Amino acid sequence: MIALPSHDASKIFTCSAVFDQFEPVCLDQVEEVCSGTKTSSCPNDVIPTHFLKKIFKVVSSDILAIFNSSLSSGVVPACFKHAVVQPVLKKPNLDSSVLTNFRPISKLPFLSKILEKIVFGQLQSFVNGHNVLERFQSGFKTLHSTETALLKVLNDLLLATDSGDSAVLLLLDLTAAFDTVDHSILITRLEHCGVKGTPLEWFRSYLSDRTFSVSFGDFISSSAPLTCGVPQGSILGPILFSIYMLPLGLIFRKYNICFHSYADDTQIYLQLKGNSPASLEPLLQCLGEVKSWMASNFLNFNENKTEVIIFGPSGNLNTSNFNLHSLEPFVKSHAKNLGVIFDSNFTFEKQISSVVQRSFFKLRLLSKVRSFLSFKNFERAIHAFIISQLDYCNSLYAGVSQTCLARLQLVQNAAARLLTRTKRCEHISPVLASLHWLPVRFRISFKILLLTYKALNGQAPGYLADLLQTYTPLRSLRSSDLLLLAVPRSRLVHRGDRAFAVVAPKLWNNLPLHIRQAPTVNLFKSYLKTHFYVLAFNTA
């Protein structure tokens, strides 16, 4: 039996603005969307996609008439609503005999994707213009990434432990969340978001009478009705899922719980004031209400992926002081969070060990094909398989031990030696300089400064921009021209000084004024590269 939540969070959220009609599209818009859509094949396509793109100008007027008719009438053609589902393993190393290890990818007709893109553009313009979507949902958004999400969470955790308190991080994952979305509830969510009239009828038509068949190898199943879920692989699926999950943020805010989501992965974290066991009560009460809300909305947590980490103000934390009740079995010393291994001491040793291990394994494989590739192509392979590993979320490594950074530097050195055939006895700094590769510790500073510039210029999530405060000297007539940032005081040097809100201003204020005033991100990056290469290789 489903226990109903104490209040329906869905009814709290309402948008005063109204989106009650679609704008008709012109021929140029349709051609632009068509040319920008990835060429993908679907068994339901009568004309192969690559051929349709070549003859698009010949049939474009008829296609435009179909699209504008759909937008004005609120009816989606039935042939656009049949999906061929192809099961794809979530990770290559998973057991293919376990069905839950597959992710169902829906292949839809090419023309339906163009229509969805047109609708998506108008819906996104509305929800962005009226701040409808969840601020702390970093999935499916431009300028957002797993790195920006993790940087915000890590910053808050570091500042919480810096104040002398403990903090708890709870990682939640939903089971087949996209596949269990209830269509009638989703329509209600859209109404609360201000979608009315013809657009609402269009989405009702889009969700109703959907069918699918499963394709695996050379076999394809018969057609079956799709009564719930948003298609994974569709254009509209991600934004519809984000709207469906909107009330969840209201529940967290009701209990003053910090949270951050990336698609269906949710991070909940709470500062334990005074390290009192009673400070966990709001979290436990919130989880109870969240579970009830999830059940009433046909969603479910994957308990096998639920993990809890407790962070203390010092390295020696006694978790026995906290009565975690139902969360006790999920407490871990470390856990993978959006591809990065967090540990209770913020050392990132296991994360760096994992990166080093994977990188050297790939380097051994790459060494076997070195003689078959040109220098330029092999350098591309190095960047794709090795440098991307070193750079992934490397802004989180600010302040980690020099020992850990040295291990990452060994990987970069090995990659440079393999690429240039440099012997072990030769000094590596000139090689890195000739390749124009920044050493690892400078790549970290480069990433933080780049995120800082983007945050100050509206090219990064708002939650990062809020962490940066402008510094105004008391006695300066030209203080507004200095573009300096205020550096928050940190109580614990080894913790607080690692927060983004502290590291970014320190690095930023050391830059020359003309670099801080760079008008574009590309110009800023070119300035940074020039200055950082001089600094990096003069101090290496």
C-alpha positions as CSV (number, residue, x, y, z in Angstrom):
1,M,0.0,0.0,0.0
2,I,1.3,3.5,-0.9
3,A,1.6,5.9,2.0
4,L,0.5,9.3,0.7
5,P,2.8,12.3,1.4
6,S,1.8,14.8,4.1
7,H,1.2,17.4,1.3
8,D,1.1,17.3,-2.4
9,A,4.1,19.3,-3.5
10,S,2.8,19.3,-7.1
11,K,0.1,21.8,-6.1
12,I,2.5,24.2,-4.5
13,F,4.3,25.0,-7.7
14,T,2.5,27.2,-10.2
15,C,3.7,29.4,-12.9
16,S,1.9,32.7,-13.5
17,A,3.0,32.9,-17.1
18,V,1.1,31.0,-19.8
19,F,2.4,29.1,-22.9
20,D,-0.9,28.6,-24.9
21,Q,0.2,28.5,-28.5
22,F,3.0,27.4,-30.7
23,E,4.7,29.8,-33.1
24,P,4.4,28.6,-36.7
25,V,7.8,27.8,-38.3
26,C,9.2,29.0,-41.6
27,L,11.1,27.0,-44.2
28,D,14.5,28.3,-43.2
29,Q,14.0,27.2,-39.6
30,V,13.0,23.7,-40.7
31,E,16.0,23.4,-43.0
32,E,18.3,24.6,-40.2
33,V,17.0,22.1,-37.8
34,C,17.2,19.3,-40.4
35,S,20.8,20.1,-41.3
36,G,21.7,20.3,-37.6
37,T,20.1,17.0,-36.6
38,K,22.4,14.0,-36.4
39,T,22.0,11.5,-39.3
40,S,20.6,8.4,-37.6
41,S,18.8,5.5,-39.0
42,C,15.4,4.1,-37.9
43,P,13.7,1.0,-39.3
44,N,10.5,3.1,-39.6
45,D,12.1,5.6,-42.0
46,V,10.8,5.1,-45.5
47,I,13.6,7.2,-46.9
48,P,17.1,6.8,-45.5
49,T,18.1,9.9,-43.5
50,H,21.2,10.7,-45.5
51,F,19.1,10.6,-48.7
52,L,16.3,12.7,-47.2
53,K,18.8,15.4,-46.3
54,K,20.0,15.5,-49.9
55,I,16.5,15.9,-51.4
56,F,15.2,18.0,-48.5
57,K,14.7,21.2,-50.5
58,V,12.5,19.3,-52.9
59,V,10.1,18.0,-50.3
60,S,10.6,20.7,-47.6
61,S,7.4,22.6,-48.4
62,D,5.3,19.5,-47.8
63,I,7.1,18.7,-44.6
64,L,6.7,22.3,-43.4
65,A,2.9,22.0,-44.0
66,I,2.8,18.8,-41.9
67,F,4.7,20.4,-39.0
68,N,2.7,23.6,-39.0
69,S,-0.5,21.6,-39.2
70,S,0.6,19.6,-36.1
71,L,1.5,22.7,-34.2
72,S,-1.7,24.5,-34.9
73,S,-4.1,21.5,-34.4
74,G,-2.3,20.0,-31.3
75,V,-2.2,16.6,-33.0
76,V,1.0,14.5,-33.5
77,P,0.9,12.1,-36.5
78,A,0.4,8.5,-35.5
79,C,3.4,7.4,-37.5
80,F,5.7,9.7,-35.4
81,K,4.7,7.8,-32.2
82,H,6.1,4.4,-32.9
83,A,9.5,3.7,-31.5
84,V,11.9,0.8,-32.2
85,V,13.6,0.1,-28.9
86,Q,17.2,-1.1,-29.0
87,P,18.6,-2.4,-25.7
88,V,22.1,-1.2,-25.1
89,L,24.4,-2.2,-22.2
90,K,24.9,0.6,-19.7
91,K,28.5,-0.3,-19.4
92,P,30.6,-2.7,-21.7
93,N,31.8,-4.8,-18.7
94,L,28.2,-5.6,-17.4
95,D,26.7,-9.1,-17.7
96,S,24.5,-9.2,-20.8
97,S,22.4,-12.0,-19.3
98,V,21.0,-9.6,-16.7
99,L,18.2,-7.5,-18.3
100,T,18.5,-4.6,-15.8
101,N,22.0,-4.0,-17.2
102,F,20.5,-2.8,-20.5
103,R,19.3,0.8,-21.3
104,P,16.4,0.9,-23.7
105,I,17.1,3.5,-26.5
106,S,14.2,4.5,-28.6
107,K,14.8,5.0,-32.3
108,L,12.2,7.3,-33.7
109,P,11.5,8.4,-37.3
110,F,13.8,11.2,-38.4
111,L,10.9,13.6,-39.2
112,S,9.5,13.1,-35.7
113,K,12.8,14.2,-34.3
114,I,12.7,17.4,-36.3
115,L,9.2,18.2,-35.1
116,E,10.3,17.4,-31.5
117,K,13.3,19.8,-31.9
118,I,11.0,22.6,-33.0
119,V,8.6,22.0,-30.1
120,F,11.6,21.7,-27.7
121,G,13.0,25.0,-28.8
122,Q,9.8,26.8,-28.0
123,L,9.1,25.0,-24.7
124,Q,12.7,25.6,-23.6
125,S,12.5,29.3,-24.4
126,F,9.4,29.5,-22.2
127,V,10.6,27.6,-19.2
128,N,14.0,29.3,-19.3
129,G,12.4,32.7,-19.6
130,H,10.3,32.2,-16.6
131,N,12.7,30.1,-14.4
132,V,10.4,27.1,-14.4
133,L,13.0,24.4,-14.2
134,E,14.8,23.3,-11.1
135,R,17.9,25.5,-10.4
136,F,19.9,22.6,-8.9
137,Q,19.2,20.2,-11.8
138,S,22.3,20.1,-13.9
139,G,21.3,17.4,-16.3
140,F,20.0,18.3,-19.8
141,K,21.0,22.0,-19.6
142,T,23.5,24.1,-21.6
143,L,26.4,25.5,-19.6
144,H,25.9,22.7,-17.0
145,S,27.9,19.5,-16.5
146,T,28.7,16.9,-14.0
147,E,31.8,19.0,-13.1
148,T,29.8,22.1,-12.2
149,A,27.4,20.0,-10.2
150,L,30.1,18.2,-8.2
151,L,32.0,21.5,-7.7
152,K,29.0,23.1,-6.1
153,V,28.4,20.1,-3.8
154,L,32.1,19.8,-2.8
155,N,32.3,23.5,-2.1
156,D,29.4,23.3,0.3
157,L,30.7,20.2,2.0
158,L,34.2,21.8,2.5
159,L,32.8,25.0,3.9
160,A,30.5,23.0,6.2
161,T,33.4,21.0,7.7
162,D,35.5,24.1,7.7
163,S,33.1,25.7,10.2
164,G,33.9,22.8,12.6
165,D,30.7,20.8,11.9
166,S,30.2,17.4,10.3
167,A,28.3,16.9,7.1
168,V,26.4,13.9,5.6
169,L,26.1,13.2,1.8
170,L,23.4,10.8,0.6
171,L,23.6,9.6,-3.0
172,L,20.3,8.4,-4.5
173,D,19.5,6.7,-7.8
174,L,16.2,6.0,-9.3
175,T,15.2,2.7,-10.8
176,A,14.2,3.0,-14.5
177,A,13.0,6.5,-13.8
178,F,12.4,7.5,-17.4
179,D,10.3,4.4,-18.0
180,T,7.9,4.8,-15.1
181,V,6.8,8.4,-15.7
182,D,3.0,8.5,-15.5
183,H,1.5,10.4,-18.5
184,S,-1.5,11.8,-16.7
185,I,0.7,13.2,-13.9
186,L,3.1,14.6,-16.4
187,I,0.2,16.5,-18.2
188,T,-0.8,17.9,-14.8
189,R,2.8,19.0,-14.2
190,L,2.8,20.8,-17.6
191,E,-0.4,22.6,-16.7
192,H,1.2,23.8,-13.4
193,C,4.2,25.1,-15.4
194,G,1.9,27.3,-17.5
195,V,1.4,25.0,-20.6
196,K,-2.2,25.5,-21.7
197,G,-4.3,25.4,-24.8
198,T,-3.0,23.9,-28.0
199,P,0.5,23.1,-26.7
200,L,-1.0,21.1,-23.8
201,E,-3.2,19.2,-26.3
202,W,-0.1,18.6,-28.4
203,F,1.7,17.0,-25.5
204,R,-1.4,15.0,-24.6
205,S,-1.4,13.7,-28.2
206,Y,2.4,13.2,-28.1
207,L,2.1,11.0,-25.0
208,S,-1.1,9.1,-25.9
209,D,-1.4,6.0,-28.2
210,R,2.4,5.5,-28.3
211,T,3.7,2.1,-29.4
212,F,7.0,0.3,-29.5
213,S,8.7,-2.8,-30.8
214,V,12.0,-4.2,-29.6
215,S,14.9,-4.8,-32.0
216,F,17.7,-7.1,-31.0
217,G,20.2,-8.3,-33.6
218,D,18.3,-9.5,-36.6
219,F,15.1,-9.9,-34.7
220,I,12.2,-7.5,-34.1
221,S,9.2,-8.0,-31.9
222,S,5.6,-7.2,-32.6
223,S,4.2,-3.8,-31.7
224,A,3.0,-3.1,-28.2
225,P,1.3,-0.1,-26.5
226,L,3.5,2.3,-24.4
227,T,1.3,3.5,-21.6
228,C,3.9,5.2,-19.4
229,G,7.4,6.7,-19.6
230,V,9.2,9.2,-21.8
231,P,11.2,7.7,-24.6
232,Q,15.0,7.5,-23.9
233,G,16.6,8.8,-27.0
234,S,13.9,11.3,-27.9
235,I,14.4,15.1,-28.0
236,L,11.6,16.0,-25.6
237,G,12.2,13.1,-23.1
238,P,14.8,14.9,-20.9
239,I,13.0,18.2,-20.5
240,L,9.7,16.4,-19.8
241,F,11.4,14.3,-17.1
242,S,12.8,17.4,-15.5
243,I,9.3,18.9,-15.3
244,Y,8.0,15.7,-13.9
245,M,10.5,15.8,-11.1
246,L,10.0,19.5,-10.2
247,P,8.0,18.9,-6.9
248,L,11.0,16.9,-5.5
249,G,12.9,20.1,-5.0
250,L,10.1,21.6,-3.0
251,I,10.1,18.8,-0.5
252,F,13.9,19.2,0.0
253,R,13.4,22.9,0.6
254,K,10.6,22.3,3.1
255,Y,13.1,20.5,5.3
256,N,16.0,22.9,4.5
257,I,18.0,20.1,2.9
258,C,20.6,20.9,0.4
259,F,20.4,18.9,-2.8
260,H,21.7,18.6,-6.4
261,S,20.4,16.5,-9.2
262,Y,21.9,15.3,-12.5
263,A,19.2,13.6,-14.5
264,D,17.9,10.8,-12.2
265,D,20.9,10.9,-9.9
266,T,20.2,13.0,-6.7
267,Q,22.7,14.1,-4.1
268,I,21.3,15.2,-0.7
269,Y,23.7,16.8,1.8
270,L,23.2,18.4,5.2
271,Q,25.5,20.2,7.6
272,L,25.2,18.7,11.1
273,K,25.2,21.7,13.4
274,G,27.3,21.2,16.5
275,N,27.7,17.5,15.5
276,S,24.5,16.7,17.3
277,P,22.8,13.4,16.4
278,A,19.5,15.2,16.5
279,S,20.5,17.3,13.6
280,L,20.0,14.2,11.4
281,E,16.2,14.2,12.1
282,P,15.3,16.7,9.3
283,L,17.1,14.4,6.8
284,L,15.3,11.3,8.0
285,Q,11.9,13.0,8.0
286,C,12.6,14.4,4.5
287,L,13.6,11.0,3.2
288,G,10.3,9.5,4.5
289,E,8.3,12.1,2.7
290,V,10.4,11.8,-0.5
291,K,9.8,8.0,-0.6
292,S,6.0,8.5,-0.2
293,W,6.0,11.1,-3.0
294,M,8.1,8.8,-5.2
295,A,5.7,5.9,-4.6
296,S,2.6,8.1,-5.4
297,N,4.4,9.2,-8.6
298,F,5.4,5.7,-9.7
299,L,9.1,6.2,-9.0
300,N,11.4,4.1,-6.8
301,F,14.8,4.5,-5.3
302,N,17.4,1.9,-6.3
303,E,18.6,0.9,-2.8
304,N,21.5,-1.1,-4.3
305,K,23.0,2.2,-5.4
306,T,22.1,4.2,-2.3
307,E,25.3,5.3,-0.5
308,V,26.0,7.6,2.5
309,I,29.3,9.3,3.4
310,I,29.8,11.3,6.6
311,F,32.4,14.0,6.5
312,G,34.0,15.4,9.7
313,P,35.9,18.5,10.5
314,S,39.0,16.4,11.0
315,G,40.2,13.1,9.5
316,N,39.2,11.1,12.6
317,L,35.4,10.9,12.6
318,N,33.5,8.5,14.8
319,T,30.4,7.7,12.9
320,S,29.0,5.8,15.9
321,N,28.0,9.1,17.4
322,F,25.3,9.5,14.8
323,N,22.2,7.4,14.9
324,L,21.5,6.9,11.2
325,H,18.6,4.5,11.7
326,S,17.6,3.1,8.3
327,L,20.6,4.7,6.6
328,E,23.1,2.7,8.7
329,P,23.6,-0.1,6.1
330,F,24.5,2.4,3.4
331,V,27.3,4.2,5.1
332,K,30.6,4.0,3.1
333,S,34.0,5.4,3.5
334,H,34.0,6.3,-0.2
335,A,31.5,6.2,-3.0
336,K,31.4,7.0,-6.7
337,N,29.5,10.2,-7.4
338,L,28.8,11.1,-11.1
339,G,32.0,9.3,-12.1
340,V,34.2,10.7,-9.3
341,I,35.1,8.8,-6.1
342,F,34.4,10.9,-3.0
343,D,36.0,9.8,0.3
344,S,35.2,10.9,3.8
345,N,38.6,12.7,4.2
346,F,38.4,14.7,0.9
347,T,41.7,13.2,-0.2
348,F,40.5,11.8,-3.6
349,E,43.2,9.2,-3.3
350,K,40.9,6.4,-4.6
351,Q,39.7,8.6,-7.4
352,I,43.2,9.4,-8.5
353,S,44.3,5.8,-8.2
354,S,41.5,4.8,-10.4
355,V,42.4,7.4,-13.0
356,V,46.1,6.4,-13.0
357,Q,45.2,2.7,-13.3
358,R,42.8,3.2,-16.2
359,S,45.2,5.6,-18.0
360,F,48.2,3.3,-17.8
361,F,46.1,0.4,-19.0
362,K,45.0,2.5,-22.0
363,L,48.6,3.7,-22.6
364,R,49.7,0.0,-22.9
365,L,47.0,-0.6,-25.5
366,L,47.9,2.5,-27.4
367,S,51.6,1.6,-27.5
368,K,50.7,-1.4,-29.6
369,V,49.2,0.8,-32.4
370,R,51.8,3.6,-32.2
371,S,53.6,2.5,-35.3
372,F,50.5,2.4,-37.4
373,L,49.3,5.9,-36.8
374,S,50.7,9.3,-37.8
375,F,52.0,11.7,-35.2
376,K,48.9,13.9,-35.5
377,N,46.4,11.0,-35.3
378,F,48.2,9.4,-32.4
379,E,48.2,12.7,-30.5
380,R,44.4,12.8,-31.0
381,A,44.1,9.3,-29.6
382,I,46.2,10.4,-26.6
383,H,43.9,13.3,-26.0
384,A,40.8,11.2,-26.4
385,F,41.8,8.4,-24.1
386,I,44.4,9.8,-21.6
387,I,44.3,13.6,-21.3
388,S,40.5,13.5,-21.1
389,Q,40.8,11.2,-18.1
390,L,43.2,13.6,-16.4
391,D,41.0,16.6,-17.1
392,Y,37.7,15.1,-16.1
393,C,36.4,17.1,-13.1
394,N,40.0,18.1,-12.3
395,S,38.8,21.3,-10.7
396,L,37.9,19.1,-7.7
397,Y,41.6,18.3,-7.2
398,A,42.4,21.8,-6.0
399,G,44.3,21.4,-2.7
400,V,44.9,17.7,-2.9
401,S,48.3,16.4,-1.8
402,Q,51.4,16.9,-4.0
403,T,51.8,13.1,-3.9
404,C,48.5,12.5,-5.6
405,L,49.2,15.2,-8.2
406,A,52.6,13.7,-8.8
407,R,50.9,10.4,-9.7
408,L,48.8,12.2,-12.3
409,Q,51.8,13.9,-13.6
410,L,53.5,10.6,-14.2
411,V,50.6,9.6,-16.5
412,Q,51.0,12.8,-18.5
413,N,54.7,12.3,-18.7
414,A,54.3,8.7,-19.9
415,A,51.8,9.9,-22.5
416,A,54.2,12.6,-23.8
417,R,57.2,10.1,-23.9
418,L,55.1,7.6,-25.9
419,L,53.9,10.2,-28.3
420,T,57.3,11.8,-29.0
421,R,59.4,8.6,-28.4
422,T,61.4,10.4,-25.7
423,K,63.7,8.2,-23.6
424,R,63.2,7.9,-19.8
425,C,66.6,9.6,-19.1
426,E,65.6,12.8,-21.0
427,H,64.0,15.7,-19.1
428,I,60.3,15.9,-19.7
429,S,59.6,19.7,-19.2
430,P,60.9,20.7,-22.7
431,V,58.9,17.9,-24.2
432,L,55.7,19.1,-22.5
433,A,56.5,22.7,-23.6
434,S,57.0,21.6,-27.2
435,L,53.6,19.8,-27.2
436,H,52.0,22.8,-25.6
437,W,50.7,20.6,-22.7
438,L,50.3,22.3,-19.3
439,P,51.5,20.2,-16.4
440,V,48.8,18.7,-14.3
441,R,48.7,21.2,-11.4
442,F,48.5,24.1,-13.9
443,R,45.7,22.4,-15.8
444,I,43.7,22.4,-12.5
445,S,44.3,26.1,-12.0
446,F,43.5,26.7,-15.7
447,K,40.1,24.9,-15.3
448,I,39.2,26.8,-12.1
449,L,40.1,30.2,-13.7
450,L,38.1,29.3,-16.8
451,L,35.0,28.4,-14.7
452,T,35.5,31.6,-12.8
453,Y,35.5,33.7,-16.0
454,K,32.4,31.9,-17.3
455,A,30.6,32.3,-14.0
456,L,31.4,36.1,-13.9
457,N,30.2,36.5,-17.5
458,G,27.0,34.5,-17.5
459,Q,28.4,31.4,-19.2
460,A,28.2,29.1,-16.3
461,P,25.4,27.9,-13.9
462,G,24.0,30.5,-11.6
463,Y,24.8,28.4,-8.6
464,L,28.5,28.9,-9.3
465,A,28.2,32.6,-10.0
466,D,26.5,33.0,-6.5
467,L,29.7,31.6,-4.9
468,L,31.8,34.5,-6.2
469,Q,31.5,37.9,-4.5
470,T,33.0,41.1,-5.9
471,Y,35.6,42.8,-3.7
472,T,35.3,46.5,-3.2
473,P,38.2,48.3,-1.4
474,L,37.1,51.0,1.0
475,R,39.5,53.6,-0.3
476,S,39.6,53.3,-4.1
477,L,38.0,55.5,-6.6
478,R,38.6,52.9,-9.4
479,S,37.6,49.8,-7.4
480,S,34.9,48.9,-10.0
481,D,37.6,48.7,-12.7
482,L,39.8,46.2,-10.8
483,L,37.4,43.2,-11.1
484,L,38.7,41.7,-7.9
485,L,36.9,39.0,-6.0
486,A,36.4,38.7,-2.3
487,V,38.2,35.8,-0.6
488,P,36.1,34.3,2.2
489,R,37.9,33.5,5.4
490,S,38.5,29.8,6.0
491,R,38.8,28.5,9.5
492,L,40.6,25.2,8.6
493,V,43.4,25.6,6.2
494,H,43.4,22.1,4.8
495,R,39.6,22.1,4.2
496,G,38.2,25.6,3.7
497,D,41.1,26.7,1.5
498,R,40.1,24.0,-1.0
499,A,36.6,25.3,-1.6
500,F,35.8,26.8,-5.0
501,A,34.6,30.0,-3.3
502,V,38.1,30.4,-1.8
503,V,40.4,29.0,-4.5
504,A,38.8,30.8,-7.4
505,P,39.2,34.4,-6.0
506,K,42.8,33.8,-4.9
507,L,43.7,32.6,-8.4
508,W,41.6,35.2,-10.1
509,N,43.0,38.2,-8.2
510,N,46.6,37.2,-9.1
511,L,45.9,37.6,-12.8
512,P,46.8,40.8,-14.6
513,L,44.0,43.3,-15.0
514,H,43.9,43.1,-18.8
515,I,43.4,39.3,-18.6
516,R,40.5,39.7,-16.2
517,Q,38.9,42.2,-18.6
518,A,39.1,39.9,-21.6
519,P,35.8,40.4,-23.5
520,T,35.4,36.9,-24.8
521,V,36.0,33.4,-23.4
522,N,38.3,32.5,-26.4
523,L,40.4,35.6,-25.8
524,F,40.6,34.8,-22.1
525,K,41.7,31.2,-22.8
526,S,44.4,32.4,-25.2
527,Y,45.7,34.9,-22.6
528,L,45.6,32.2,-20.0
529,K,47.5,29.7,-22.2
530,T,50.2,32.2,-22.9
531,H,50.7,33.3,-19.3
532,F,50.3,29.8,-17.8
533,Y,52.8,28.2,-20.2
534,V,55.4,30.8,-19.3
535,L,54.7,30.3,-15.6
536,A,54.4,26.5,-15.8
537,F,57.7,25.8,-17.5
538,N,59.7,28.5,-15.7
539,T,58.8,26.8,-12.4
540,A,58.8,23.2,-13.5
